[in-house]
């Protein structure tokens, strides 16, 4: 039996020698490579934090000491050390989450996987500890260097640094490739001295003596003040040469490091020093993403940030490539548009490749801006670019638009800025779980005045609607599409005058049918399946794709008036979604046809494949058909309009209030 199998909780680490800790680190890497290769997941980031996570759990007492992971995709090692060593169901329905999950362990705190929020959590938890008299409990926030590009992180640091009594340790996991390792004999010698100096600087007596000399010299007249300024400048210069501390020191926060993030002993010393300091401390750990796994290190794109099922020996995918992805279609089309229009600029938030702006950047590097993990800044900056005569295209995951809603509303829409927002991974995304589903976007943007919202059903419509979006110069436009592969091309049998596509009429040629099915985006195959099933039950239908769901097209309202029932199928939340908006527009136009919103419930949906999640919430052809048949027969609300001569169904007597 290896060492890993003996680790049931973090306290077991205290029993291991330095040599055994090194052995354990090797076993953990082997475990991660073997297991993640079978399920897919975030491999590179976790290989980079093996020793760092071990050291944190050895020095701090979880769960008494709270450990918060920013984003959380690098928490696999944390799961292993807290007793979760069955990775066979990682990111699968009913199995282990790919992020921290409170339902799995008392050691998990923050489930949201949105970056740059961990320091605000640490600020809040440490304030609570202080106010409840538990000042001996530490809060450790593990934050990647990339997350420090988010403004929210610096807002939190500003508050944490203002109170010198709170026991907050911010561990900066620095794996940025801009940091090259310093090598050579002198560098090694200086590195060997750094732990001693960090211990001295973090000692309480050091601060007391420093304050005494500061007051003494500053009160000693011009000569004393000159001496203090000279010594302070010399001290700062030496520290900046020794270990650049930048704005951390300017904020008044103690800084320790840089520390070798793959040396357990050095990490243990630095973290122990930080823990004993008694106030907020930054520990700067230098790590290597994909450390110890040659295929990951050789991957120039992202060092195996996230992988599918792979051969653990070679790192090569074991599954044949499927159909083209939505992202790849967007990537090609936006690059082609940029070739044609010099005013088009791309904006990404630290996700150039995942959102498909890399081809644009290869052709026109000066016109693609990476703002870091700063979605709020991205939208307002885009408004400024639009004012300056450009047409920005901001590409983000749909779930991350939530963070920039105020900027979309007040900076872009209020100023009628021609900005296009492209939302990748909209709707149900699958294995990444609740915080990554892009299910809120369509309901959220409904209340933005003047906004145009497109939901393409296939690759051709994505290209078409993207070009229509960047042609809008006086309002925000949003184009949203799903994660994964694009489905088959679905050609319309007719395009109406306002751009609405009619996908099917059953029976063919009819203009007044029982049910109008409004299909939003990638739900078109499902909508056509429902129409076919209804036909076998003797219920006629018309299937339309609005293409642009905002503003609501007048032809949709006119068609609704000629049908007995309208159903709107969308992969966003039902509350305030597209169906809800169509119903409001119908009422405003005096159309009283019943409408049923078919979409996602207002719930945080657990991880699983896209099809599993949709089935779980009832978004299947069988369930939708069953409900529509009942509505047409008058046994389920909302009731379809009765045929001539039929009585209107009744739900019974009016309840007494």
C-alpha positions as CSV (number, residue, x, y, z in Angstrom):
1,X,0.0,0.0,0.0
2,X,1.3,3.4,-0.9
3,X,1.4,6.5,1.3
4,X,-1.6,8.1,-0.3
5,X,-4.0,5.3,0.8
6,X,-3.0,6.0,4.4
7,X,-4.1,9.7,4.2
8,X,-7.7,9.9,5.5
9,X,-7.6,13.5,6.7
10,X,-5.0,16.4,6.7
11,X,-3.8,15.6,10.2
12,X,-2.2,12.4,8.8
13,X,0.4,14.5,7.0
14,X,2.0,15.4,10.4
15,X,3.1,11.8,10.8
16,X,5.3,11.8,7.6
17,X,9.0,12.6,7.3
18,X,10.3,15.0,4.7
19,X,11.3,12.0,2.5
20,X,7.8,10.5,2.9
21,X,6.2,13.9,1.9
22,X,8.3,13.8,-1.3
23,X,7.1,10.3,-2.0
24,X,3.5,11.3,-1.3
25,X,3.8,14.1,-3.8
26,X,4.9,11.7,-6.4
27,X,2.1,9.3,-5.7
28,X,-0.4,12.1,-5.9
29,X,0.9,13.2,-9.3
30,X,0.7,9.6,-10.6
31,X,-2.9,9.3,-9.2
32,X,-4.0,12.5,-10.9
33,X,-2.5,11.6,-14.2
34,X,-4.0,8.1,-14.2
35,X,-7.5,9.1,-13.0
36,X,-8.1,12.4,-14.7
37,X,-7.0,10.7,-18.0
38,X,-10.0,8.4,-17.6
39,X,-12.6,11.1,-16.8
40,X,-11.3,14.4,-18.1
41,X,-10.9,17.4,-16.0
42,X,-8.5,20.1,-14.8
43,X,-5.2,18.3,-14.9
44,X,-2.4,20.9,-15.4
45,X,-3.5,23.3,-12.6
46,X,-3.6,20.4,-10.0
47,X,-0.3,19.0,-11.0
48,X,1.1,22.4,-10.2
49,X,-0.2,22.7,-6.7
50,X,0.6,19.3,-5.2
51,X,3.4,20.4,-2.8
52,X,1.6,23.7,-2.1
53,X,-1.6,22.0,-1.1
54,X,0.3,19.5,1.0
55,X,2.1,22.2,2.8
56,X,-1.0,24.3,3.5
57,X,-2.8,21.3,5.0
58,X,0.3,20.4,7.1
59,X,0.7,23.9,8.6
60,X,-3.0,24.8,9.0
61,X,-5.7,22.9,10.8
62,X,-8.6,22.4,8.4
63,X,-11.6,22.7,8.9
64,X,-10.9,24.8,12.0
65,X,-8.7,27.0,9.8
66,X,-10.7,27.9,6.7
67,X,-9.1,27.2,3.3
68,X,-10.7,28.9,0.4
69,X,-9.7,28.1,-3.2
70,X,-10.1,30.8,-5.8
71,X,-11.9,29.4,-8.9
72,X,-11.6,25.9,-7.3
73,X,-10.4,24.0,-10.3
74,X,-7.1,23.4,-8.5
75,X,-8.8,21.6,-5.6
76,X,-8.2,18.0,-6.6
77,X,-5.2,17.6,-4.3
78,X,-7.2,19.1,-1.5
79,X,-9.9,16.5,-2.1
80,X,-7.4,13.7,-1.9
81,X,-5.9,15.0,1.3
82,X,-9.4,15.3,2.9
83,X,-10.4,11.7,2.3
84,X,-11.9,11.7,-1.2
85,X,-9.8,9.3,-3.2
86,X,-12.4,7.8,-5.5
87,X,-12.1,9.8,-8.7
88,X,-13.9,7.3,-10.9
89,X,-17.0,9.5,-11.1
90,X,-15.2,12.9,-11.3
91,X,-17.5,15.5,-13.0
92,X,-20.1,12.8,-13.8
93,X,-23.7,12.9,-12.8
94,X,-24.1,11.9,-9.2
95,X,-20.3,11.7,-8.7
96,X,-17.5,13.9,-7.4
97,X,-17.6,17.6,-8.4
98,X,-14.7,19.1,-10.2
99,X,-14.8,22.0,-7.8
100,X,-15.1,22.3,-4.0
101,X,-18.5,21.1,-2.8
102,X,-20.0,21.6,0.6
103,X,-22.1,18.5,0.2
104,X,-18.9,16.4,-0.2
105,X,-16.8,17.6,2.8
106,X,-16.7,20.0,5.7
107,X,-13.3,21.1,4.4
108,X,-15.0,22.7,1.3
109,X,-16.2,26.2,1.7
110,X,-16.7,28.1,-1.6
111,X,-18.5,26.3,-4.4
112,X,-18.6,29.1,-6.9
113,X,-15.9,28.8,-9.5
114,X,-15.9,32.4,-10.6
115,X,-12.4,33.8,-10.2
116,X,-11.1,36.7,-8.0
117,X,-13.7,36.2,-5.3
118,X,-11.7,34.2,-2.7
119,X,-10.2,37.2,-1.1
120,X,-13.6,38.7,-0.4
121,X,-14.6,35.4,1.1
122,X,-11.4,35.5,3.3
123,X,-12.2,39.1,4.3
124,X,-15.7,38.1,5.4
125,X,-14.7,34.9,7.2
126,X,-11.9,36.6,9.1
127,X,-14.2,39.5,10.1
128,X,-16.7,37.0,11.4
129,X,-13.9,35.2,13.4
130,X,-12.9,38.5,14.9
131,X,-16.4,39.6,15.9
132,X,-17.2,36.2,17.4
133,X,-14.1,36.0,19.4
134,X,-12.3,33.3,17.5
135,X,-9.3,35.2,16.6
136,X,-7.0,32.2,16.8
137,X,-8.5,30.7,13.7
138,X,-6.8,31.4,10.4
139,X,-8.2,31.9,7.0
140,X,-6.1,30.8,4.0
141,X,-7.0,32.0,0.5
142,X,-5.3,30.2,-2.4
143,X,-5.4,32.6,-5.4
144,X,-3.7,32.2,-8.8
145,X,-1.7,35.1,-10.2
146,X,-4.3,35.3,-13.0
147,X,-7.1,35.9,-10.6
148,X,-5.2,39.0,-9.3
149,X,-6.1,40.7,-12.6
150,X,-9.7,40.9,-11.3
151,X,-10.6,44.2,-9.6
152,X,-12.6,42.5,-7.0
153,X,-9.5,40.8,-5.6
154,X,-7.8,44.2,-5.0
155,X,-10.9,45.6,-3.4
156,X,-10.7,42.8,-0.9
157,X,-6.9,43.2,-0.4
158,X,-7.5,46.8,0.4
159,X,-9.9,45.9,3.2
160,X,-7.9,43.0,4.5
161,X,-4.7,45.1,4.7
162,X,-6.5,47.8,6.7
163,X,-6.8,45.6,9.8
164,X,-3.5,44.3,11.1
165,X,-5.1,42.0,13.6
166,X,-6.9,39.6,11.3
167,X,-5.3,36.2,10.7
168,X,-5.5,36.1,6.9
169,X,-2.9,34.3,4.8
170,X,-3.1,35.0,1.0
171,X,-1.2,32.3,-0.9
172,X,-0.5,33.6,-4.4
173,X,0.0,30.6,-6.6
174,X,2.2,32.2,-9.3
175,X,2.5,29.9,-12.3
176,X,2.6,32.7,-14.9
177,X,5.0,31.9,-17.7
178,X,6.3,35.5,-17.6
179,X,8.2,34.5,-14.5
180,X,11.3,32.6,-15.5
181,X,13.1,30.7,-12.8
182,X,16.2,32.4,-11.5
183,X,19.2,30.0,-11.8
184,X,22.8,30.1,-10.9
185,X,25.1,29.9,-7.8
186,X,24.4,33.4,-6.5
187,X,20.6,32.9,-6.9
188,X,20.7,29.6,-5.0
189,X,22.7,31.2,-2.2
190,X,20.3,34.1,-1.8
191,X,17.4,31.7,-1.9
192,X,18.9,29.7,1.0
193,X,19.1,32.9,3.1
194,X,15.5,34.0,2.3
195,X,13.7,31.8,4.9
196,X,15.8,33.3,7.7
197,X,15.1,36.9,6.6
198,X,11.4,36.2,6.1
199,X,11.3,34.8,9.7
200,X,13.0,37.9,11.0
201,X,10.7,40.3,9.2
202,X,7.6,38.5,10.3
203,X,8.6,38.4,14.0
204,X,6.5,40.7,16.3
205,X,9.7,42.0,17.9
206,X,10.9,43.1,14.5
207,X,7.8,45.3,14.0
208,X,8.1,46.7,17.6
209,X,11.8,47.6,17.1
210,X,11.1,49.1,13.7
211,X,8.3,51.3,15.0
212,X,10.5,52.4,18.0
213,X,13.4,53.5,15.7
214,X,10.9,55.1,13.3
215,X,9.4,57.3,16.0
216,X,12.8,58.0,17.5
217,X,14.3,59.3,14.3
218,X,11.3,61.2,13.1
219,X,11.2,63.1,16.4
220,X,14.9,63.9,16.2
221,X,14.7,67.0,14.2
222,X,15.9,67.6,10.6
223,X,18.9,65.3,11.1
224,X,16.9,62.5,12.5
225,X,14.2,62.8,9.8
226,X,16.9,62.9,7.1
227,X,18.5,59.8,8.6
228,X,15.1,58.0,8.7
229,X,14.3,58.8,5.1
230,X,17.7,57.7,3.9
231,X,17.6,54.4,5.8
232,X,14.0,53.7,4.8
233,X,14.9,54.3,1.1
234,X,17.9,52.1,1.4
235,X,15.8,49.3,3.1
236,X,13.2,49.5,0.3
237,X,15.8,49.4,-2.4
238,X,17.4,46.3,-0.9
239,X,14.0,44.6,-0.5
240,X,13.0,45.3,-4.1
241,X,16.3,43.9,-5.4
242,X,16.0,40.9,-3.1
243,X,12.3,40.1,-3.8
244,X,10.1,42.6,-5.6
245,X,7.1,43.3,-3.4
246,X,5.4,46.1,-5.3
247,X,2.0,47.2,-4.2
248,X,1.7,44.5,-1.5
249,X,4.0,46.5,0.7
250,X,2.4,49.8,-0.4
251,X,-0.9,48.4,1.0
252,X,0.8,47.7,4.3
253,X,0.6,43.9,4.0
254,X,3.5,41.7,5.1
255,X,5.0,39.8,2.1
256,X,6.9,36.5,2.2
257,X,8.6,35.0,-0.8
258,X,9.0,34.2,-3.6
259,X,9.0,30.6,-2.4
260,X,9.7,27.5,-4.5
261,X,6.2,26.1,-4.9
262,X,7.5,22.6,-5.4
263,X,9.7,22.4,-2.2
264,X,7.5,21.2,0.7
265,X,10.1,22.2,3.3
266,X,10.4,25.7,2.0
267,X,6.7,26.1,1.7
268,X,6.2,24.7,5.2
269,X,8.6,27.2,6.6
270,X,7.0,30.2,4.8
271,X,3.5,29.2,5.7
272,X,4.4,28.6,9.4
273,X,6.0,32.0,9.5
274,X,2.9,33.6,8.0
275,X,0.6,31.7,10.4
276,X,2.6,32.8,13.4
277,X,2.7,36.5,12.3
278,X,-0.8,37.1,13.6
279,X,-1.9,39.5,10.9
280,X,-2.6,39.6,7.1
281,X,0.3,38.1,5.1
282,X,1.0,37.4,1.4
283,X,2.9,34.2,0.7
284,X,4.2,34.3,-2.9
285,X,4.7,30.7,-4.2
286,X,6.3,30.1,-7.6
287,X,4.8,27.0,-9.2
288,X,4.8,25.3,-12.6
289,X,1.5,24.4,-14.3
290,X,1.6,20.7,-15.3
291,X,4.6,20.1,-13.1
292,X,6.0,16.6,-13.3
293,X,4.1,15.6,-16.5
294,X,6.0,16.0,-19.7
295,X,3.0,16.1,-22.1
296,X,1.5,18.9,-20.1
297,X,4.7,20.9,-20.0
298,X,5.0,20.5,-23.7
299,X,1.6,21.8,-24.4
300,X,2.1,25.4,-25.4
301,X,-1.6,26.4,-25.5
302,X,-2.5,25.9,-21.8
303,X,-0.3,23.1,-20.3
304,X,-3.3,20.8,-20.1
305,X,-5.4,23.3,-18.1
306,X,-8.4,21.1,-18.9
307,X,-8.4,17.8,-20.8
308,X,-10.8,15.2,-22.1
309,X,-10.1,11.5,-21.9
310,X,-6.5,11.0,-22.8
311,X,-3.8,8.4,-22.9
312,X,-1.9,8.9,-19.6
313,X,1.4,7.9,-21.2
314,X,1.3,10.3,-24.2
315,X,-1.3,12.9,-23.2
316,X,-3.0,12.4,-26.6
317,X,-6.9,12.2,-26.7
318,X,-8.2,8.7,-27.0
319,X,-11.5,9.7,-28.4
320,X,-11.8,10.6,-32.1
321,X,-12.6,14.2,-32.8
322,X,-16.3,14.8,-33.2
323,X,-18.3,17.4,-35.0
324,X,-17.1,21.0,-35.1
325,X,-17.5,23.1,-32.0
326,X,-19.6,26.3,-31.8
327,X,-16.4,28.1,-30.6
328,X,-14.4,27.0,-33.7
329,X,-17.2,28.3,-36.0
330,X,-17.1,31.7,-34.2
331,X,-13.3,31.8,-34.2
332,X,-13.2,31.5,-38.0
333,X,-16.0,33.9,-38.7
334,X,-14.9,36.7,-36.4
335,X,-11.4,36.5,-37.8
336,X,-12.8,36.8,-41.3
337,X,-15.0,39.8,-40.3
338,X,-11.9,41.4,-38.8
339,X,-10.1,41.0,-42.1
340,X,-12.9,43.0,-43.8
341,X,-13.5,45.7,-41.1
342,X,-10.6,47.6,-39.5
343,X,-13.0,48.9,-36.8
344,X,-13.6,45.5,-35.3
345,X,-11.7,44.8,-32.1
346,X,-11.8,41.7,-29.9
347,X,-11.8,41.8,-26.1
348,X,-11.2,38.7,-23.9
349,X,-10.9,38.1,-20.2
350,X,-7.9,35.9,-19.9
351,X,-9.5,33.3,-22.1
352,X,-8.2,33.9,-25.6
353,X,-8.3,30.3,-26.9
354,X,-11.4,29.1,-24.9
355,X,-13.6,31.8,-26.3
356,X,-12.2,31.6,-29.8
357,X,-10.5,34.9,-30.3
358,X,-7.1,33.3,-31.0
359,X,-7.4,33.3,-34.8
360,X,-8.4,36.9,-34.8
361,X,-5.3,37.6,-32.6
362,X,-3.0,35.7,-34.9
363,X,-4.1,37.8,-37.9
364,X,-4.5,41.2,-36.1
365,X,-2.7,41.0,-32.8
366,X,-2.9,44.8,-32.3
367,X,-6.7,44.6,-32.3
368,X,-7.3,41.9,-29.7
369,X,-7.1,43.0,-26.1
370,X,-6.8,40.6,-23.1
371,X,-8.0,42.6,-20.0
372,X,-7.4,39.7,-17.6
373,X,-10.2,38.4,-15.4
374,X,-12.0,41.7,-15.4
375,X,-15.4,41.4,-17.1
376,X,-16.7,44.6,-15.6
377,X,-13.7,46.5,-17.0
378,X,-14.1,44.7,-20.4
379,X,-17.6,46.0,-20.9
380,X,-17.0,49.6,-19.9
381,X,-13.8,49.7,-21.9
382,X,-15.8,48.4,-24.9
383,X,-18.2,51.3,-24.4
384,X,-15.3,53.7,-24.6
385,X,-13.9,52.0,-27.7
386,X,-17.3,52.3,-29.4
387,X,-17.4,56.0,-28.5
388,X,-14.0,56.3,-30.2
389,X,-15.3,54.8,-33.4
390,X,-14.5,51.1,-33.0
391,X,-16.9,48.2,-32.8
392,X,-15.8,45.9,-29.9
393,X,-16.6,42.2,-29.8
394,X,-16.4,41.1,-26.1
395,X,-16.2,37.3,-25.9
396,X,-16.9,35.6,-22.5
397,X,-18.5,32.5,-21.1
398,X,-22.2,33.1,-20.6
399,X,-21.9,32.6,-16.8
400,X,-19.4,35.4,-16.5
401,X,-21.6,38.0,-18.1
402,X,-23.4,37.9,-14.7
403,X,-20.5,39.8,-13.3
404,X,-20.7,42.7,-15.8
405,X,-24.4,43.3,-15.9
406,X,-24.2,46.8,-14.4
407,X,-21.7,47.8,-17.0
408,X,-23.8,46.3,-19.8
409,X,-26.8,48.2,-18.6
410,X,-25.4,51.5,-17.6
411,X,-22.2,51.9,-19.6
412,X,-23.1,50.2,-22.9
413,X,-26.9,50.3,-23.2
414,X,-27.5,53.7,-21.7
415,X,-25.0,55.2,-24.0
416,X,-26.4,53.3,-27.0
417,X,-22.9,51.9,-27.7
418,X,-22.4,49.6,-30.6
419,X,-20.8,46.7,-28.7
420,X,-21.3,43.0,-29.5
421,X,-21.1,40.5,-26.6
422,X,-20.5,36.9,-27.7
423,X,-21.6,34.4,-25.0
424,X,-19.9,31.0,-25.3
425,X,-21.2,28.0,-23.3
426,X,-24.7,29.4,-23.0
427,X,-27.4,27.2,-21.5
428,X,-26.6,23.9,-19.8
429,X,-22.9,23.3,-20.0
430,X,-22.6,19.9,-18.3
431,X,-19.8,18.6,-16.1
432,X,-18.6,21.9,-14.7
433,X,-21.8,22.2,-12.6
434,X,-23.9,24.9,-11.1
435,X,-21.6,27.9,-11.4
436,X,-20.7,27.3,-15.0
437,X,-24.1,26.7,-16.5
438,X,-24.8,29.7,-18.8
439,X,-28.5,29.5,-18.0
440,X,-29.1,33.1,-16.6
441,X,-28.1,35.2,-19.7
442,X,-31.4,35.4,-21.6
443,X,-33.5,36.2,-18.6
444,X,-30.9,38.8,-17.4
445,X,-30.6,40.8,-20.6
446,X,-34.4,41.0,-21.1
447,X,-34.5,44.1,-19.0
448,X,-31.7,46.0,-20.9
449,X,-33.4,48.7,-23.0
450,X,-32.6,48.5,-26.7
451,X,-30.6,45.3,-26.5
452,X,-30.6,42.9,-29.5
453,X,-30.3,39.1,-28.6
454,X,-29.5,36.4,-31.1
455,X,-29.6,32.7,-30.5
456,X,-28.3,30.8,-33.6
457,X,-29.5,27.2,-34.2
458,X,-26.6,26.0,-36.3
459,X,-23.2,27.0,-37.7
460,X,-24.7,28.9,-40.7
461,X,-27.0,30.9,-38.5
462,X,-24.1,31.7,-36.1
463,X,-22.1,33.2,-39.0
464,X,-25.1,35.0,-40.3
465,X,-26.3,36.4,-37.0
466,X,-22.7,37.4,-35.9
467,X,-22.4,39.5,-39.0
468,X,-25.8,41.1,-38.3
469,X,-24.8,41.8,-34.8
470,X,-21.6,43.7,-35.7
471,X,-23.7,45.8,-38.1
472,X,-25.6,47.3,-35.2
473,X,-23.9,50.5,-34.3
474,X,-26.4,52.2,-31.9
475,X,-27.2,49.5,-29.3
476,X,-25.7,46.5,-27.6
477,X,-26.0,43.1,-29.4
478,X,-25.6,39.7,-27.8
479,X,-25.0,36.4,-29.7
480,X,-25.1,33.3,-27.5
481,X,-24.4,29.7,-28.3
482,X,-23.9,26.4,-26.5
483,X,-20.9,24.4,-25.4
484,X,-19.7,21.5,-27.5
485,X,-20.4,20.4,-31.0
486,X,-22.6,22.2,-33.5
487,X,-25.6,20.1,-34.6
488,X,-26.7,19.4,-38.1
489,X,-27.7,22.3,-40.4
490,X,-31.4,22.9,-40.2
491,X,-32.7,24.8,-43.2
492,X,-35.9,26.9,-43.0
493,X,-38.8,26.2,-45.3
494,X,-39.5,30.0,-45.3
495,X,-38.0,33.2,-43.9
496,X,-40.6,35.8,-42.9
497,X,-40.2,39.5,-43.7
498,X,-38.8,40.3,-40.3
499,X,-36.2,37.6,-40.3
500,X,-38.1,34.8,-38.5
501,X,-37.4,31.3,-39.9
502,X,-40.2,28.8,-40.3
503,X,-38.7,25.4,-39.8
504,X,-41.8,23.2,-40.2
505,X,-45.5,23.2,-40.7
506,X,-47.4,20.0,-39.9
507,X,-49.4,19.2,-41.9
508,X,-47.4,20.8,-44.7
509,X,-48.9,23.9,-46.2
510,X,-51.2,24.7,-43.3
511,X,-51.2,28.2,-41.9
512,X,-53.5,27.8,-38.9
513,X,-52.4,25.0,-36.7
514,X,-53.0,23.9,-33.1
515,X,-49.6,24.7,-31.6
516,X,-47.0,27.3,-32.4
517,X,-43.6,26.0,-31.2
518,X,-41.0,28.8,-30.8
519,X,-37.6,27.3,-30.8
520,X,-34.7,29.3,-29.2
521,X,-31.2,28.6,-30.5
522,X,-29.9,25.1,-30.1
523,X,-33.3,23.7,-29.1
524,X,-34.4,23.4,-32.7
525,X,-33.8,19.7,-33.1
526,X,-35.8,19.1,-29.9
527,X,-38.6,21.4,-31.2
528,X,-38.8,19.5,-34.5
529,X,-38.9,16.2,-32.6
530,X,-41.8,17.5,-30.5
531,X,-43.7,18.6,-33.6
532,X,-43.3,15.2,-35.2
533,X,-44.6,13.5,-32.0
534,X,-47.6,15.8,-31.8
535,X,-48.4,15.0,-35.4
536,X,-48.6,11.3,-34.6
537,X,-51.2,12.3,-32.0
538,X,-53.2,14.2,-34.6
539,X,-52.1,17.7,-33.3
540,X,-50.9,20.1,-36.0
541,X,-48.1,22.5,-35.3
542,X,-45.8,25.2,-36.7
543,X,-42.2,25.4,-35.7
544,X,-40.4,28.8,-35.9
545,X,-36.9,30.0,-35.0
546,X,-36.9,33.8,-34.2
547,X,-33.2,33.9,-34.8
548,X,-33.3,37.3,-33.0
549,X,-35.3,36.7,-29.8
550,X,-34.9,40.4,-28.8
551,X,-36.6,42.6,-29.8
552,X,-39.6,40.2,-30.2
553,X,-40.6,40.0,-33.9
554,X,-44.1,41.0,-34.8
555,X,-44.5,37.9,-37.0
556,X,-44.2,35.8,-33.8
557,X,-47.2,37.7,-32.3
558,X,-49.2,37.4,-35.5
559,X,-48.5,33.6,-35.6
560,X,-49.5,33.3,-32.0
561,X,-52.9,34.8,-32.7
562,X,-53.5,32.1,-35.4
563,X,-52.7,29.1,-33.1
564,X,-54.6,27.6,-30.2
565,X,-51.4,27.3,-28.0
566,X,-47.9,28.7,-28.0
567,X,-44.9,26.9,-26.4
568,X,-41.5,28.5,-26.2
569,X,-38.6,26.0,-25.7
570,X,-35.4,27.6,-24.4
571,X,-32.3,26.4,-22.5
572,X,-32.4,29.4,-20.1
573,X,-34.3,29.9,-16.9
574,X,-38.1,30.1,-17.5
575,X,-38.5,33.0,-15.0
576,X,-38.2,36.1,-17.0
577,X,-36.9,34.3,-20.1
578,X,-37.8,34.5,-23.8
579,X,-41.1,32.8,-23.4
580,X,-42.1,35.2,-20.6
581,X,-41.2,38.2,-22.8
582,X,-43.2,36.8,-25.8
583,X,-46.2,36.4,-23.5
584,X,-45.9,40.0,-22.4
585,X,-45.7,41.2,-26.0
586,X,-48.7,39.1,-26.9
587,X,-50.8,40.6,-24.1
588,X,-49.7,44.1,-25.1
589,X,-50.9,43.3,-28.7
590,X,-54.3,41.9,-27.4
591,X,-53.5,38.3,-28.3
592,X,-54.9,36.0,-25.6
593,X,-53.5,32.7,-26.9
594,X,-52.2,30.6,-24.0
595,X,-48.4,30.3,-23.8
596,X,-46.3,27.7,-21.9
597,X,-42.7,28.6,-21.1
598,X,-40.6,25.4,-21.4
599,X,-37.2,26.0,-20.0
600,X,-35.0,25.5,-17.0
601,X,-36.2,25.8,-13.4
602,X,-34.7,28.5,-11.2
603,X,-32.4,26.1,-9.4
604,X,-28.7,25.5,-9.2
605,X,-28.3,22.4,-11.4
606,X,-25.7,19.8,-10.5
607,X,-23.1,18.6,-12.9
608,X,-23.7,15.9,-15.5
609,X,-23.7,15.7,-19.3
610,X,-25.9,18.3,-21.1
611,X,-28.4,15.6,-22.1
612,X,-28.5,14.2,-18.6
613,X,-29.2,17.6,-17.1
614,X,-31.9,18.4,-19.7
615,X,-33.6,15.1,-19.0
616,X,-33.4,15.7,-15.3
617,X,-35.4,19.0,-15.6
618,X,-37.9,17.6,-18.1
619,X,-36.5,19.2,-21.3
620,X,-37.1,16.1,-23.4
621,X,-39.3,15.6,-26.5
622,X,-41.3,12.9,-24.7
623,X,-42.1,15.1,-21.6
624,X,-42.8,18.2,-23.6
625,X,-45.1,16.3,-26.0
626,X,-46.9,14.7,-23.0
627,X,-47.6,18.2,-21.5
628,X,-48.7,19.7,-24.8
629,X,-51.1,16.9,-25.6
630,X,-52.7,17.4,-22.1
631,X,-52.9,21.2,-22.7
632,X,-54.6,20.7,-26.1
633,X,-57.1,18.2,-24.6
634,X,-57.8,20.7,-21.8
635,X,-56.6,18.6,-18.9
636,X,-53.5,20.6,-18.0
637,X,-53.0,24.4,-17.8
638,X,-52.4,26.5,-19.7
639,X,-55.3,25.3,-21.8
640,X,-55.2,25.6,-25.5
641,X,-57.9,27.8,-27.1
642,X,-61.0,25.6,-27.6
643,X,-62.1,24.7,-31.1
644,X,-65.4,26.3,-32.3
645,X,-68.3,24.7,-30.5
646,X,-66.1,23.4,-27.6
647,X,-66.5,24.6,-24.1
648,X,-63.5,26.2,-22.5
649,X,-61.9,23.9,-19.9
650,X,-62.2,24.9,-16.3
651,X,-59.9,24.2,-13.4
652,X,-62.9,24.2,-11.0
653,X,-64.4,26.8,-8.7
654,X,-62.7,30.0,-7.8
655,X,-60.9,29.6,-4.4
656,X,-62.2,31.6,-1.5
657,X,-59.7,34.2,-0.4
